[in-house]
Amino acid sequence: MTRLPLETGTLLDGFLLGTQLHRGGMATIWEVSHPDHPGPLLMKVPVLSEGVDPAAIVGFEMEQMILPRLGGPHVPRFVAQGDFSLQPYLVMERIPGPSLLTKLQNLPLPWEEVVKIGSTIAMALDDLHRQHVVHLDVKPSNLLVRPTGEIVLVDFGLSHHMQLPDLMGEEFRLPYGTAPYMAPEQVMGLRRDPRSDQFALGVLLYFFLTGTRPFGDPQRLSGLKRRIWRDPVPPRRLQADCPPWLQEIILRCLEVHPAWRYPTAGHLAMALTHPAEVKLTARSERMKRDAFTTVMRRRFSGLQLTLPAAKPPSGHDGDAPILAVAVDLSKAAAPVAEALRTLLARMIPALPGARIACLNVLKQGRITLDTTLDDQGRNIHHQRLVELRNWAEGLHLEEGRLSFHVLASPDPAGAILQFVGANHVDHVVMGARASSWRRTLLGSVSSQVASQAPCTVTIVRSRRLRKHEYHPTDVEGDSDTPWTVG
């Protein structure tokens, strides 16, 4: 797969690249034009070079899935996207206004301006949430202002769409987000609550009003978790002219438990635009943080953020089951991959609502530093995603029922089991490795998964696979008949 070099003057699918406006670690942003699409446009292209974080690739996949489903004045208008197997890109409307990042030069802002900014952001979030999306990265640089005054939310790489597979949440155990703005439940791995965006907005309001971030800018997970048990300095302590009702609103947004915040971003917008109707509580009068003894008691006596209990593997509250199919993409394992696809095609008609998670394990060395590029200079993680998509084409499933995951790990069985446990998978389908000295000595990946998975596991073998044709480090196949472990 050879890609065009992207530079000013390159013509890509009819889009003429102009000036490169930004180059970050995850994506580049280009000014583009097209004869069939009037108006200023932007093209976002993921970075696929050596060392790129796999989360950047998965995040771009999410944005390609989410942005075309959004509409209205609070999101950029979607124009086009590039085939992920050729040259992935997103083309969208270019918002002529600035981002709120420019406000940081003049902090702290007058409280009246903070209230006005906050109400417009809350209305934008309410519109987004009504479209089944939680943004999960609300911060000044992701908030643009149209000339007509509306706030526009951009960058949906970390977002969660309620009606789509959550690739970020399913593949990565560590939380992703911008440290100062992450809600406690987001830190703990919960990505589906719209009230997480309220917390981020509360941080922004606090920051704009006082010039200080309420929870600092922690760089470690332990620092992120501190916001679960340590309260911020009340805004009125730092900014004397802050009205009690505004402190009430900000501190309610910053509550640890989502249930203690506003029911919706629309309720928050109403509070900000109708201060006389804000019900004042003890929050509004606070002038100092909780006492040290109170904080320690909260930290060590069980007052912790509790996430919803995991669903049992056999039940998904009436939802369709989740099937995880582990596919070996090596040429030697092609017969097993074909047998897996055949079996899956037979299973799908009996499970009309099932979602299929296609897995591939990118095996890493336990000590050595692995390269992220192949011998042709292509990103290996991206290549595996493309090959998984090609493998699944014959299943003819609509978007939303299929998801694709490349798991990087030195332990393939462990990676599959971790995915299965974290995502409440109901059924695993995978191939079996042919007999070899390594399988005899170390055991097979499929046997480890079958013995430890908390769900049904179906193992597929292919009679066309002979021992000498299969590399002993690949994931497993010698009869076309599958066998199942309940």
C-alpha positions as CSV (number, residue, x, y, z in Angstrom):
1,M,0.0,0.0,0.0
2,T,1.8,3.1,-1.2
3,R,0.6,6.5,-0.1
4,L,1.0,9.9,-1.8
5,P,3.4,12.2,0.0
6,L,1.3,14.9,1.6
7,E,2.5,18.4,0.9
8,T,1.2,21.7,-0.4
9,G,-0.2,21.1,-3.9
10,T,-1.0,17.4,-3.4
11,L,-4.3,16.3,-4.9
12,L,-6.0,13.7,-2.8
13,D,-9.4,12.3,-3.9
14,G,-10.1,15.7,-5.5
15,F,-9.1,17.7,-2.4
16,L,-6.2,20.1,-3.1
17,L,-3.9,20.5,-0.1
18,G,-3.0,24.0,0.8
19,T,-1.1,25.2,3.9
20,Q,-0.3,22.8,6.7
21,L,-1.9,24.5,9.7
22,H,-0.8,22.1,12.5
23,R,1.4,19.1,13.0
24,G,1.0,17.3,16.3
25,G,2.0,13.9,17.6
26,M,-1.3,12.3,16.5
27,A,-2.4,14.2,13.4
28,T,-1.7,16.9,10.9
29,I,-4.2,19.6,9.9
30,W,-4.3,20.9,6.3
31,E,-6.2,23.7,4.6
32,V,-7.9,22.1,1.6
33,S,-10.3,23.0,-1.2
34,H,-12.5,21.1,-3.6
35,P,-14.6,22.3,-6.6
36,D,-17.7,20.4,-5.3
37,H,-17.5,21.6,-1.7
38,P,-17.5,25.4,-1.4
39,G,-16.3,27.2,1.7
40,P,-13.2,26.9,3.8
41,L,-12.3,23.3,4.6
42,L,-9.9,21.4,6.8
43,M,-8.4,18.0,6.3
44,K,-7.2,16.0,9.4
45,V,-4.7,13.2,8.7
46,P,-3.5,10.7,11.3
47,V,0.3,10.4,11.9
48,L,1.4,6.8,11.2
49,S,5.1,7.2,11.6
50,E,7.6,5.4,13.9
51,G,6.7,5.6,17.6
52,V,3.1,6.8,17.2
53,D,0.8,5.8,20.1
54,P,-1.7,3.1,19.0
55,A,-4.3,5.1,20.8
56,A,-3.9,7.8,18.2
57,I,-4.9,5.4,15.4
58,V,-7.8,4.0,17.4
59,G,-8.9,7.6,18.3
60,F,-8.9,8.5,14.6
61,E,-11.0,5.5,13.8
62,M,-13.5,6.7,16.4
63,E,-13.6,10.2,15.0
64,Q,-14.2,8.7,11.5
65,M,-17.2,6.8,12.9
66,I,-18.6,9.6,15.0
67,L,-18.3,12.9,13.0
68,P,-20.5,11.8,10.1
69,R,-23.3,11.1,12.5
70,L,-23.3,14.6,14.0
71,G,-25.0,17.7,12.9
72,G,-26.0,21.2,14.0
73,P,-24.2,24.4,14.7
74,H,-22.2,23.0,17.6
75,V,-20.0,20.6,15.6
76,P,-18.0,21.1,12.4
77,R,-19.9,20.0,9.2
78,F,-18.6,16.7,8.0
79,V,-17.6,16.7,4.3
80,A,-15.6,13.5,3.4
81,Q,-13.3,10.8,4.7
82,G,-10.6,8.6,3.2
83,D,-10.6,4.9,3.1
84,F,-8.7,3.6,6.2
85,S,-7.0,0.9,4.0
86,L,-5.6,3.5,1.6
87,Q,-5.1,7.0,3.0
88,P,-7.2,7.8,6.1
89,Y,-8.3,11.4,6.5
90,L,-11.3,13.5,7.6
91,V,-12.4,16.6,5.8
92,M,-14.7,19.0,7.7
93,E,-15.8,22.6,7.7
94,R,-13.2,25.1,8.9
95,I,-14.6,27.2,11.7
96,P,-13.4,30.8,11.1
97,G,-13.5,31.8,14.8
98,P,-10.8,31.3,17.4
99,S,-10.6,28.6,20.1
100,L,-11.0,29.4,23.8
101,L,-7.3,28.8,24.2
102,T,-6.8,32.5,23.4
103,K,-8.6,33.3,26.7
104,L,-5.8,31.9,28.7
105,Q,-3.7,35.0,28.1
106,N,-6.1,37.2,30.1
107,L,-7.0,35.0,33.1
108,P,-8.6,35.5,35.5
109,L,-11.7,36.7,33.5
110,P,-14.5,38.8,35.0
111,W,-17.2,36.5,36.4
112,E,-19.8,37.9,34.0
113,E,-17.7,36.8,31.0
114,V,-17.1,33.4,32.6
115,V,-20.9,32.9,33.0
116,K,-21.6,33.8,29.4
117,I,-18.9,31.4,28.1
118,G,-20.1,28.6,30.4
119,S,-23.7,28.9,29.3
120,T,-22.8,28.7,25.6
121,I,-20.6,25.7,26.2
122,A,-23.3,24.0,28.3
123,M,-25.8,24.5,25.4
124,A,-23.3,23.0,23.0
125,L,-22.8,20.0,25.3
126,D,-26.5,19.5,25.7
127,D,-26.9,19.4,21.9
128,L,-24.0,16.9,21.6
129,H,-25.4,14.6,24.3
130,R,-28.8,14.6,22.6
131,Q,-27.0,13.1,19.6
132,H,-25.8,10.2,21.9
133,V,-22.2,11.4,22.2
134,V,-20.1,12.1,25.3
135,H,-17.1,14.2,24.3
136,L,-14.7,13.3,27.1
137,D,-12.1,15.9,26.1
138,V,-13.7,19.3,26.8
139,K,-10.9,21.9,27.1
140,P,-10.2,25.3,25.7
141,S,-8.4,24.1,22.6
142,N,-11.3,21.9,21.6
143,L,-13.9,24.7,21.9
144,L,-14.2,27.1,18.9
145,V,-16.4,30.1,18.6
146,R,-18.4,30.8,15.4
147,P,-18.8,34.4,14.3
148,T,-22.4,34.0,15.2
149,G,-21.5,33.2,18.8
150,E,-22.1,29.4,19.1
151,I,-19.5,27.2,20.6
152,V,-18.3,24.4,18.3
153,L,-16.9,21.2,19.8
154,V,-14.0,19.6,17.9
155,D,-11.8,16.5,18.1
156,F,-13.9,13.5,18.8
157,G,-11.0,11.0,19.1
158,L,-11.6,10.3,22.7
159,S,-15.4,10.5,22.5
160,H,-17.9,7.7,23.2
161,H,-21.0,7.3,21.0
162,M,-23.8,5.4,22.8
163,Q,-24.8,3.5,19.7
164,L,-21.3,2.5,18.5
165,P,-18.5,0.3,19.9
166,D,-16.3,2.1,22.3
167,L,-12.9,1.2,20.8
168,M,-10.9,3.4,23.2
169,G,-12.6,1.9,26.2
170,E,-12.4,-1.6,25.0
171,E,-8.7,-1.7,24.0
172,F,-7.0,0.5,26.6
173,R,-7.0,0.0,30.4
174,L,-5.4,3.3,31.3
175,P,-7.6,6.4,31.1
176,Y,-7.2,8.8,28.1
177,G,-8.0,12.4,28.4
178,T,-6.5,15.8,29.3
179,A,-5.4,15.5,33.0
180,P,-6.7,18.8,34.5
181,Y,-10.2,18.2,33.0
182,M,-10.8,14.5,33.5
183,A,-13.8,13.5,35.6
184,P,-13.2,11.1,38.5
185,E,-15.3,8.4,36.8
186,Q,-13.3,8.9,33.6
187,V,-10.1,8.4,35.6
188,M,-11.6,5.1,36.9
189,G,-12.4,3.9,33.4
190,L,-16.1,4.8,33.0
191,R,-16.6,6.6,29.7
192,R,-20.3,6.6,29.0
193,D,-21.7,9.2,31.4
194,P,-22.6,12.6,29.8
195,R,-22.1,14.2,33.2
196,S,-18.3,13.7,32.8
197,D,-18.4,16.6,30.4
198,Q,-20.1,18.7,33.1
199,F,-17.1,18.1,35.3
200,A,-14.7,19.2,32.6
201,L,-16.8,22.4,32.1
202,G,-16.7,23.0,35.9
203,V,-12.9,22.8,35.7
204,L,-12.9,25.3,32.8
205,L,-15.2,27.7,34.6
206,Y,-13.1,27.5,37.8
207,F,-9.9,28.1,35.8
208,F,-11.2,31.0,33.8
209,L,-12.6,32.6,37.0
210,T,-9.6,32.2,39.3
211,G,-6.6,31.6,36.9
212,T,-5.9,28.4,38.8
213,R,-6.8,24.8,37.9
214,P,-8.8,23.2,40.7
215,F,-6.9,19.9,40.6
216,G,-3.6,21.1,39.1
217,D,-2.0,19.2,36.1
218,P,-1.1,15.8,37.5
219,Q,1.1,13.6,35.3
220,R,0.6,10.3,37.1
221,L,-2.5,8.1,37.7
222,S,-2.1,8.5,41.4
223,G,-2.3,12.3,41.0
224,L,-5.4,12.0,38.8
225,K,-7.1,9.9,41.5
226,R,-6.5,12.5,44.1
227,R,-9.6,14.4,42.9
228,I,-11.8,11.5,44.1
229,W,-11.1,12.4,47.7
230,R,-9.5,15.9,47.8
231,D,-11.8,18.9,47.2
232,P,-10.6,22.1,45.5
233,V,-10.1,25.5,47.1
234,P,-13.5,27.2,46.9
235,P,-13.5,29.8,44.1
236,R,-14.7,32.6,46.4
237,R,-11.5,32.1,48.4
238,L,-9.4,33.0,45.3
239,Q,-11.8,35.4,43.6
240,A,-13.6,37.6,46.2
241,D,-16.2,39.0,43.7
242,C,-17.4,35.6,42.7
243,P,-21.2,35.5,43.4
244,P,-22.3,32.7,45.8
245,W,-24.6,31.3,43.1
246,L,-21.7,30.9,40.7
247,Q,-19.6,29.1,43.3
248,E,-22.7,26.9,43.9
249,I,-22.8,26.0,40.2
250,I,-19.1,25.4,39.8
251,L,-18.7,23.2,42.9
252,R,-21.8,21.2,41.9
253,C,-20.2,20.5,38.5
254,L,-17.0,19.4,40.3
255,E,-18.8,16.9,42.6
256,V,-17.1,13.5,42.7
257,H,-20.2,11.4,42.0
258,P,-21.9,12.1,38.7
259,A,-25.3,11.8,40.4
260,W,-24.5,14.9,42.5
261,R,-24.0,17.1,39.4
262,Y,-26.7,18.5,37.3
263,P,-29.0,15.9,35.6
264,T,-28.1,17.2,32.1
265,A,-26.0,19.9,30.5
266,G,-29.3,21.6,29.6
267,H,-30.1,22.0,33.4
268,L,-26.6,23.5,33.8
269,A,-27.2,26.0,31.0
270,M,-30.5,27.0,32.6
271,A,-28.8,27.6,36.0
272,L,-26.1,29.7,34.4
273,T,-28.6,31.9,32.5
274,H,-31.1,32.2,35.4
275,P,-29.0,32.8,38.5
276,A,-32.0,34.0,40.6
277,E,-33.4,30.5,40.4
278,V,-30.2,28.7,41.6
279,K,-30.9,26.9,44.9
280,L,-28.1,27.8,47.2
281,T,-26.6,25.1,49.5
282,A,-23.6,24.9,51.8
283,R,-21.5,24.8,48.7
284,S,-22.2,28.5,48.0
285,E,-20.8,29.7,51.4
286,R,-17.7,27.6,51.6
287,M,-14.5,29.6,52.0
288,K,-11.9,26.8,52.8
289,R,-11.2,23.2,51.8
290,D,-12.3,20.3,53.9
291,A,-10.1,19.7,57.0
292,F,-7.2,17.3,56.8
293,T,-8.9,14.8,59.1
294,T,-12.0,14.8,56.9
295,V,-10.0,14.2,53.8
296,M,-8.1,11.3,55.4
297,R,-11.3,9.8,56.6
298,R,-12.8,10.1,53.2
299,R,-9.7,8.6,51.6
300,F,-9.4,5.6,53.9
301,S,-12.8,4.8,55.2
302,G,-14.4,3.7,52.0
303,L,-15.7,6.9,50.5
304,Q,-14.5,6.0,47.0
305,L,-16.1,6.4,43.5
306,T,-17.7,3.1,42.8
307,L,-18.3,2.1,39.2
308,P,-21.3,0.1,38.1
309,A,-20.9,-3.7,38.8
310,A,-19.7,-5.7,35.8
311,K,-22.5,-7.5,33.9
312,P,-22.4,-11.2,34.1
313,P,-21.1,-12.8,30.8
314,S,-24.5,-14.4,30.1
315,G,-26.5,-11.2,30.3
316,H,-26.3,-7.7,28.8
317,D,-29.5,-6.2,30.1
318,G,-31.4,-7.4,27.0
319,D,-28.7,-6.2,24.6
320,A,-27.2,-8.5,22.0
321,P,-24.3,-10.8,23.0
322,I,-20.7,-9.9,22.3
323,L,-18.6,-12.3,20.3
324,A,-14.8,-11.9,20.2
325,V,-13.1,-13.6,17.3
326,A,-9.3,-13.9,17.6
327,V,-7.8,-13.9,14.1
328,D,-4.2,-14.8,13.1
329,L,-3.3,-12.7,10.0
330,S,-0.1,-14.6,9.0
331,K,-0.1,-16.2,5.6
332,A,0.6,-19.6,7.1
333,A,-2.6,-19.4,9.2
334,A,-4.8,-18.4,6.2
335,P,-6.7,-21.8,6.3
336,V,-7.6,-21.2,10.0
337,A,-8.7,-17.6,9.3
338,E,-10.9,-18.8,6.5
339,A,-12.4,-21.5,8.7
340,L,-13.1,-18.9,11.4
341,R,-14.9,-16.7,8.9
342,T,-17.0,-19.6,7.6
343,L,-18.0,-20.6,11.1
344,L,-18.8,-17.0,12.1
345,A,-21.0,-16.6,8.9
346,R,-23.0,-19.6,10.1
347,M,-23.4,-18.3,13.6
348,I,-24.4,-14.7,12.7
349,P,-27.9,-15.5,11.3
350,A,-28.9,-17.1,14.6
351,L,-27.7,-14.0,16.5
352,P,-29.2,-11.1,14.6
353,G,-28.2,-8.5,17.2
354,A,-24.8,-9.8,18.1
355,R,-21.7,-7.5,18.0
356,I,-18.5,-9.0,16.6
357,A,-15.2,-7.8,18.1
358,C,-12.4,-8.9,15.7
359,L,-9.1,-9.3,17.6
360,N,-5.5,-9.6,16.5
361,V,-2.5,-9.8,18.9
362,L,0.6,-7.8,17.9
363,K,3.2,-9.9,19.8
364,Q,5.9,-7.8,21.5
365,G,9.2,-8.7,23.1
366,R,9.3,-8.8,26.8
367,I,12.6,-7.0,27.0
368,T,13.4,-5.7,23.5
369,L,12.2,-2.4,22.1
370,D,9.8,-3.1,19.3
371,T,9.6,-1.0,16.1
372,T,6.2,0.4,15.1
373,L,7.0,0.2,11.4
374,D,7.4,-2.7,9.0
375,D,10.3,-3.1,6.5
376,Q,8.3,-0.9,4.0
377,G,8.0,1.9,6.5
378,R,4.3,1.3,7.2
379,N,2.7,1.5,10.6
380,I,2.3,-2.1,11.8
381,H,-0.7,-1.4,14.0
382,H,-2.5,0.4,11.2
383,Q,-1.7,-2.5,8.8
384,R,-3.1,-5.1,11.1
385,L,-6.3,-3.0,11.4
386,V,-6.6,-2.9,7.6
387,E,-6.0,-6.7,7.3
388,L,-8.7,-7.3,10.0
389,R,-11.2,-5.2,8.1
390,N,-10.3,-7.1,4.9
391,W,-10.8,-10.4,6.7
392,A,-14.3,-9.3,7.9
393,E,-15.6,-8.0,4.6
394,G,-17.1,-11.4,3.7
395,L,-19.3,-11.2,6.8
396,H,-21.3,-8.3,5.3
397,L,-22.2,-6.8,8.6
398,E,-23.3,-3.2,9.0
399,E,-21.1,-0.6,10.8
400,G,-21.8,-0.7,14.5
401,R,-22.0,-4.5,14.7
402,L,-18.3,-4.9,13.9
403,S,-15.3,-3.5,15.7
404,F,-11.6,-4.1,15.2
405,H,-8.9,-4.3,17.8
406,V,-5.1,-4.8,17.6
407,L,-3.8,-5.8,21.1
408,A,-0.1,-5.2,21.6
409,S,1.3,-7.6,24.2
410,P,4.1,-10.1,24.9
411,D,1.5,-12.5,26.1
412,P,-1.2,-13.2,23.4
413,A,-3.4,-15.4,25.7
414,G,-3.2,-12.8,28.5
415,A,-4.1,-10.0,26.1
416,I,-7.2,-11.9,24.8
417,L,-8.3,-12.8,28.3
418,Q,-7.9,-9.2,29.5
419,F,-10.1,-8.0,26.6
420,V,-12.7,-10.7,27.3
421,G,-12.9,-9.8,31.0
422,A,-12.9,-6.1,30.6
423,N,-15.6,-6.0,27.9
424,H,-17.9,-8.7,29.3
425,V,-17.6,-10.9,26.2
426,D,-20.1,-13.7,25.9
427,H,-18.3,-16.0,23.5
428,V,-14.8,-16.3,22.1
429,V,-14.1,-17.9,18.7
430,M,-10.4,-18.6,17.8
431,G,-8.1,-20.9,15.9
432,A,-6.0,-23.7,17.3
433,R,-2.3,-24.0,16.7
434,A,-1.0,-27.1,15.0
435,S,1.1,-29.5,17.0
436,S,4.7,-28.3,17.6
437,W,7.5,-28.6,20.1
438,R,6.7,-25.2,21.4
439,R,3.0,-26.0,21.9
440,T,4.0,-29.2,23.8
441,L,6.5,-27.3,26.0
442,L,4.6,-24.1,26.7
443,G,0.9,-25.0,26.0
444,S,-1.2,-23.3,23.4
445,V,-2.8,-19.9,23.4
446,S,-6.2,-21.4,22.7
447,S,-5.9,-23.9,25.6
448,Q,-5.0,-21.0,28.0
449,V,-8.0,-19.0,26.8
450,A,-10.3,-21.9,27.0
451,S,-9.3,-22.8,30.5
452,Q,-9.4,-19.3,31.9
453,A,-12.0,-17.3,30.0
454,P,-15.2,-16.6,32.0
455,C,-17.4,-17.4,28.9
456,T,-17.9,-19.9,26.2
457,V,-14.9,-20.5,23.9
458,T,-15.0,-22.2,20.5
459,I,-11.8,-23.5,19.0
460,V,-11.5,-24.0,15.3
461,R,-9.0,-26.2,13.5
462,S,-8.5,-26.6,9.7
463,R,-7.6,-29.9,8.1
464,R,-5.7,-28.1,5.4
465,L,-3.1,-26.9,7.9
466,R,-0.1,-29.2,8.3
467,K,2.5,-29.0,11.0
468,H,5.4,-27.9,8.9
469,E,3.3,-25.1,7.3
470,Y,2.7,-23.2,10.5
471,H,5.1,-21.1,12.4
472,P,5.1,-22.0,16.1
473,T,4.8,-18.4,17.3
474,D,1.4,-17.9,15.6
475,V,-2.0,-18.4,17.1
476,E,-3.4,-21.7,16.2
477,G,-5.3,-25.2,13.4
478,D,-6.4,-29.8,11.5
479,S,-10.1,-30.5,11.3
480,D,-12.7,-28.0,10.1
481,T,-14.9,-29.1,13.0
482,P,-15.0,-26.6,15.9
483,W,-15.1,-27.7,19.5
484,T,-16.5,-25.6,22.3
485,V,-15.7,-25.2,25.9
486,G,-18.6,-23.9,28.0
